[in-house]
Amino acid sequence: MQIEDIIKQIGLNEREARIYLATLELGGETIKRIAEKAGLERTGTYYLIEGLIEKGLVSSSFRGKRKIYLASEPKKLLILEEQKLRNLKEALPDLEAIANLKPIKPRIRFYEGKDGLKELYEDSLKTTKKLPEKEREILAYASAESVFSLFPEHQKEFINQRIKNKIKIRWIAPDTPFARSFKEEGKTALREIRLVPKGKYTLETEMDVYDGKIALYGLKEDLMGVIIEHPAIAKTQREIFELAWEAAEKYQDSKK
């Protein structure tokens, strides 16, 4: 990255960056010489250099009768950037308070392909781990075979990250030998699973409910996913899950 581009990142426009660099290189010169060095018109340079003086990046002095301009030492750029960050941090609580005054607007995001579906799983982790520990839970309807056939290694890492962040999962799944293997390691994996007859519940998709979101996964043929961020809809789906969870209890005696 060119030095001029780096300077522009701290809030100077292209012409301001050129003037600052020209002034820095010349080490104290008149507007005319600075404008020539920066490749700009004298009138415009004078206007812009006054702005740099206000920002503390340039100062003026006299050499005999001639007015000259000097660039502040480069570390001043870092000081200004650090000050901006401090100001933003101080203003952050007020900005968040303003945001919280507004009603939450529903958001729907679409994803495609394996990489897209992986983003859904990552969102469930990123969202849930920010909650108080006792509220960190994902409610899932999923076929173990469908998920692991697509992402065997990613799912192992997902489980590790979920356990690391103390995120529980309650999972309703079709009853298969593979699904039963997950039931056996329930406590150590922070997982509770209820299996229901595969004939009643084939489940070719996955749905997760977490915080105020619902994630829908299309795991067959055209891979696609959707995240719906809407607290009221998520609350309804959470209540439906609890009913399904309660109803699935009757199938559990034979699975122990």
N, C-alpha and C positions, 0 to 999 in steps of 0.2 A: 504494500500500500504506500502511495506517495505521501510525503510529509504534509503536503497541502491538504490531502484528503483527511489525514488524521486530525489536523487542526480544525477542519470544517465540522468534524464530529462533535466538537465541544460547543457548537452553536454559532460559529462564524460562517458567513456566506463566502462564496468563492472570491469575491473582490476583497472582502475584509481579510481573508487568509493571505491573499497575495500582498496586500499592503503591509500586514504584520511581518511577513517573511522578508519583504524588501527593506523595511525599517530595521529589522533585526540584523540583516546582512550589512547594511550600510553603516550601522553604528552611530547614527545621529546625522540627519541630513534635512534639507529643505523639502517642502512639499513638491517642488518641481522635480528634484532628483528622485524622490520616492515614487512619484507618479511614473517617471520614465522607467525606473527599475521594475515596477509592477506591471508596466504596459497598460496604464490607465490614463484617462484624461485628468488634468490638474484639478479642475473644478470638482469633479466627482470624488477624487482622492481626498480633497480637503473635507468634504462632507462626511466621508466614511471614517477618516482618521479621528474626527471629533467623537464619533461613536466609540471608537476603540479607546479613546481617552476616558470616556465615561465608564467603560468596562475595566479600566485599570491596566490595559495591555500596552498603552502608549502614553508617554508624557512629553511635554514640550519644554524647551529651554531656549537660550539665546547664545549664539556664537558671534560675538561682536554685535552688530546690528541685525544679523540675520536670525530669524526664528527657525529653530530646528526641532525635529521630533526624534525621540528615542524609544525603542521597543523595550518593554519590561523583560526581565530575564525569563527564559522559557518555563521555569518551574512555577511561574505565576499562572500559567495555563492549568497546571495540575491543581493549584490552590483553588482556582475559580470552579473547576469541575467538582472538587470535593465539597465546596460550599453549596453548589447546586444540589448535590446528593443529600447533604445535611438538611437543607431547606425542604426537600421533597419528603424526607423521613418525618420531619416535624409536621408537615401538612397532611401526611397520610391518614392519621385518625380522622381529621375533618373531612377528607375526601371520601373515606369509607362511610362516615356518618351520612354524608349526602347521598351516597349510593344506596344505603339501607333505607332511606326515606321513600325510595321508589318501589312500587310493587314489582315482584319478580316476574319477568317476562319469560314465557316458555321459549325454549330453544330446542331445535331439532338439528342434529348433525348426521350426515350420511358418510359411510365408509365403504370401500370396495377392495376386494382381494384379500389375500392372507395378511398382508401388512396392515390393511385397514382394520381387519378383525383384531389383530394384536393391539392396535391402538385402543380398542374398546376395553380389552382386559387391563391395559395399563391405566386407563382412566378410572376404572373401578378401584385400583390400588391407590392412585394419587388422590382421589376424592375421599376415600374412606379413611385413609391413614391420618387425615387432618381432623377427624372427629375425635371427641373424647373417647378414651379407650373402651368404655363400657358400651358405646354406640357403634363400634367398628364391626359391622356385620354385613355380609352379602347374602342375599336370598336368591337361590338359583334353581331354575328348572333346566336340566341338561342331561343329555346322554353322554356317559363317560367315553364310549367308543367314538362318537362323532367328534368330540373335542380333541381327544388324544391322537386320533388318526391324522388330524390336520397339523397339530402343533405338539408333537411329543416332547421336544426339548424345551420349547417355550413354556409349556404347561408346568414342567418341573420347576423352572425358574419362577414362574408365577406363584406356585405353591410356596416355594422357599421365601419369596418376598412377602407373601401374605402372612406367613407364620412369623417372620421377622418383625413385621409391623403390628403383630397381635390382632389381626383381622380374622374374625370367625366367619364361617360359612355354614349355612343350612341349605341343604341340597335335596331336591326331590328328583329321583332318577328312575328310569326303567330298570327292572330287576334283571341283571345279567351277571354271570360269574365275574366279569371285569369290574362291574360296579360294586359287587360285594367286597372286592379287595380293598376298596377305599373305605368301606364301612369298618374294616378291622383296625385301621390305624386312626380312627376318628379323633381321640383325645389329643394325641401328640400332634396331629395336623390341624387342630382347632376346627375340626369338621364334624358336623352331625348330618347324617344322610338317612333318608327314608326311601325305601325301594317299593315300587308298585308294579303290579303285573305288566309285563311288556306288551301283552295283548291289548291291554286297556290304554297303554301309554307308550306309543312308539317314539315320539319326540324327536323330530328331525331338525329342530331348531333349538336355540338356547335363549332363555330370558333371565337377566339378572336385575335385581332391584337393590339399590344402595343409595343411602342418603336421600336426595330428592330426585334421583334419576332412575331411568329404566334403560337397559341396554338389550337390544334384540339382535341376535346373531343368525344369519342364514348360513348354515353349515353344509349345504348340499348344492351341487351344480354351481350356479352363479353365486359366488361368495360375496355377501354384502352384510352391512350392519348399520344400526341406527341407535343413536343415543337421544332419548327424550328427557329433557331437563324441565320438570314441572312438578313441584312438591305435592300438589293435590292429586295428580294422576299417580305419582309414585306411592302416595299414602293409600290410595284405593288398591293398587296392585299389591301393596304390602298386606293389606287386609285379606285380599283374595288368597295370597300365599298362605296366610295363617289358617284359613279355612281348609285349604288343600293339605297343609301340614297336619292338621288335626285329623282329617279324613284318612290320610295315609297311615296313621298309627295302627289301624286294624290289620294291615298287611305285615306288621313287623315281627310278630311272634315267631313265625317260621323262618325268619332271616337271622335270628340271634345265634 
